[in-house]
């Protein structure tokens, strides 16, 4: 590892810790940092209300933001490298569209509408993961037949569009109440994950991130192009399955718990490349994780801006920050396509 | 590889795509330490043959054997210890990579993410870079290199793979004469040091002068022989003589009038 890379990574770790602390303290009820530290280290203290707010609402939310922020760009980077396409992202293969379709079926048919909290109910998790898994299986099947990555990418985009159309039809024929709940889910939210759900969410995401690190050497070889990678001894087919599996698990699980969070997956890898000026995935992957987590924490704090009047939709914030950034990237590096 | 037998061998090979046969009845026995030039007009299947030997493309029928074992029977990893390749399109490799990144991927392709390059690996990269004269721009990104510089990086990458067989697809395309000669001299000396070189080329004059063997491919068929035999039998001059372009077998050059 080159020295400046190490320094930048350490800086990002420190930034992440600061932002996480701020995220815990920030909200309609301000809790001083010293009290937060006291509560996390096990001393509940006198103020029961603060303790509930921090331990049961904000801590799961902050952890979710960090985990989702780490994982989404990892899925994005894997796909950008694998498809050799700067605008590839976790939602591009139709995986999160698949999740949305299944969640739409469930929510718009009114099955789970009786539950008070829409976010994170078990049926929705099951629906989103199985929707992602179904698309994954289709993509796996297609990728065996279609060897060309560009064709597969176009297939994924078309697949996503078709699914969105079906979701649109479902929305058109659904009740007002169900529609609103579904729309809320598509806005994305970090608030839906409870401490118990975190017991599922965290291990899956952390395992995926470790798995991604073990893929980094293979991803580096893919930068040489598929033919050179193959002649360097890379099992390209196996790598393809691993990349698709990793992307689907990350996207499916996060979509289930937080809704389809936009733009983090596609924008953060570019930010990491600009900041580190490197292609080595052994450094880019941790860089993406740290930058993604920091950005999602900032987005989460921005959703609190209305204060007493509730919170802004997370996807509105990520899109407001992400869309201009992606346009800026394409604008500034018009040779971006040649680089890949 | 001191065995007397051929290192690359095929008896009855047909190449092309499932719906389009490009050449058939190809046979050759390539000995270790020889330099074979695959010659032919555009579209006759030179690159297809090269990629079939590298097992980057399936043959239509027949198989290429290395050390008497069909190539598809080797694992991907075993193949990477036998054959290295230089492809003709420089954009195969992501052009934002730096030269040292490409070379370190060649010397330790399957390094786990927590392992650094060993001192020996580092040293072999430096030696190879010095040998090919690319040590001056190890930190530059590929897109900033000229075609000649890029070609040397690609060759250094393949050589660092340290395989007995080296395949090159038109290594001198887009290069000026000076660089072309440099590359052919390098290939010649590599063959003398024991590597088996197989290379496609449009630079007939240079290839004829430097290669020990020739594989002439055209009209769906192929002819493999020592280069001297191909020249003396008139096969080369017959193949490349058309209109007012004539191959001069005595001077090993093209004669033409404009």
Contacts between the chains, C-beta under 8 A, distances in Angstrom:
chain1	res1	chain2	res2	distance
A	1	B	116	7.9
A	84	B	94	7.3
A	213	B	113	5.2
A	214	B	112	7.3
A	214	B	113	6.8
A	216	B	113	4.6
A	217	B	109	7.6
A	217	B	110	6.2
A	217	B	111	5.8
A	217	B	112	6.4
A	217	B	113	6.2
A	220	B	101	8.0
A	220	B	105	5.9
A	221	B	105	6.2
A	221	B	109	5.9
A	223	B	93	7.0
A	223	B	94	4.4
A	223	B	97	5.9
A	223	B	105	7.7
A	224	B	92	7.1
A	224	B	93	5.1
A	224	B	94	7.6
A	224	B	97	8.0
A	224	B	102	7.1
A	224	B	105	6.3
A	225	B	87	7.7
A	225	B	92	3.6
A	225	B	93	5.7
A	225	B	94	7.6
A	227	B	51	7.9
A	227	B	56	5.2
A	227	B	85	7.5
A	227	B	87	6.0
A	227	B	92	6.2
A	228	B	85	7.4
A	228	B	87	6.8
A	228	B	92	5.9
A	228	B	93	6.6
A	228	B	157	7.8
A	230	B	56	6.3
A	230	B	76	6.7
A	231	B	54	6.0
A	231	B	56	6.8
A	231	B	79	7.3
A	231	B	80	6.1
A	231	B	83	6.6
A	231	B	84	6.5
A	231	B	85	5.0
A	231	B	161	7.9
A	232	B	80	5.4
A	232	B	105	7.0
A	232	B	106	7.0
A	232	B	109	4.4
A	232	B	161	6.8
A	233	B	76	5.5
A	233	B	77	4.4
A	233	B	79	7.2
A	233	B	80	3.1
A	233	B	81	7.5
A	233	B	109	5.8
A	233	B	110	6.6
A	234	B	76	6.9
A	234	B	109	7.1
A	235	B	76	5.2
A	273	B	96	8.0
A	279	B	94	6.6
A	279	B	96	5.9
A	279	B	97	5.3
A	279	B	98	7.8
A	279	B	101	6.2
A	280	B	101	6.5
A	281	B	113	7.8
A	282	B	113	4.4
A	335	B	143	7.9
A	338	B	91	7.5
A	338	B	95	6.5
A	338	B	143	7.3
A	339	B	94	6.6
A	339	B	95	5.6
A	339	B	96	4.7
A	339	B	143	7.2
A	340	B	94	6.1
